Amino acid sequence: MTTTQILALLLALSAATHIGCAATLTARRSGTDSAGALLIGASATASALALYLTALAAYR
C-alpha cells in the first residue's frame, strides 16, 4: 500500500469513529440504555465505513 492509501484509510477510520461516537452519545442522551447505545454507535460506525469503502471501490 502506498502512503496515500494508508492515509485515506486512516481518515475513513477516524470519520467513522467520530460518527459512531456521536450516534452513541445521542442515543444515550435520548434515554437508551448503555448496551443499546453502544449497538447503535457500532452500527453507525460500520455503516459509515462500509459506505466510504464502497465509494472508494467504485471510484477505482
Backbone torsions as a table, in degrees:
resi	resn	phi	psi	omega
1	MET	NA	143.7	177.9
2	THR	-84.0	167.6	179.3
3	THR	-62.4	-37.4	179.8
4	THR	-65.1	-40.3	179.2
5	GLN	-66.6	-40.0	178.7
6	ILE	-65.7	-42.3	178.3
7	LEU	-65.5	-37.1	177.4
8	ALA	-65.2	-39.8	177.9
9	LEU	-66.8	-40.5	177.0
10	LEU	-64.4	-37.7	176.6
11	LEU	-64.1	-41.5	178.6
12	ALA	-64.5	-42.5	178.2
13	LEU	-64.2	-39.6	179.1
14	SER	-65.1	-46.4	-179.8
15	ALA	-64.5	-41.6	179.8
16	ALA	-65.1	-38.5	178.3
17	THR	-65.3	-41.7	178.2
18	HIS	-64.6	-40.7	177.7
19	ILE	-63.1	-43.3	179.3
20	GLY	-64.0	-41.9	178.1
21	CYS	-64.4	-41.8	178.4
22	ALA	-64.1	-40.8	178.9
23	ALA	-66.0	-39.7	179.1
24	THR	-64.4	-46.9	-179.6
25	LEU	-64.7	-39.4	178.7
26	THR	-64.5	-43.6	179.5
27	ALA	-66.2	-40.0	-179.3
28	ARG	-65.7	-40.8	-179.2
29	ARG	-73.2	-19.2	178.9
30	SER	-87.1	0.4	173.3
31	GLY	109.8	0.6	177.7
32	THR	-72.5	144.9	178.3
33	ASP	-68.1	167.1	-173.2
34	SER	-60.9	-42.7	-178.8
35	ALA	-64.5	-42.5	178.2
36	GLY	-64.9	-39.7	179.1
37	ALA	-65.4	-38.5	177.5
38	LEU	-66.4	-38.5	176.8
39	LEU	-64.5	-40.2	177.6
40	ILE	-63.4	-45.2	179.0
41	GLY	-64.2	-40.5	179.4
42	ALA	-66.4	-39.1	179.4
43	SER	-70.0	-35.5	176.3
44	ALA	-66.0	-39.8	177.8
45	THR	-63.5	-47.3	-179.3
46	ALA	-63.8	-39.8	179.2
47	SER	-65.7	-43.3	179.5
48	ALA	-64.2	-42.4	179.6
49	LEU	-67.9	-38.7	178.4
50	ALA	-65.0	-41.2	177.5
51	LEU	-63.0	-41.9	-179.8
52	TYR	-64.7	-46.9	-177.7
53	LEU	-69.7	-32.1	174.9
54	THR	-66.3	-43.1	177.9
55	ALA	-65.0	-38.1	178.8
56	LEU	-65.0	-41.2	178.9
57	ALA	-67.7	-37.3	179.5
58	ALA	-69.9	-30.9	179.8
59	TYR	-69.6	-35.5	-176.4
60	ARG	-86.1	NA	NA
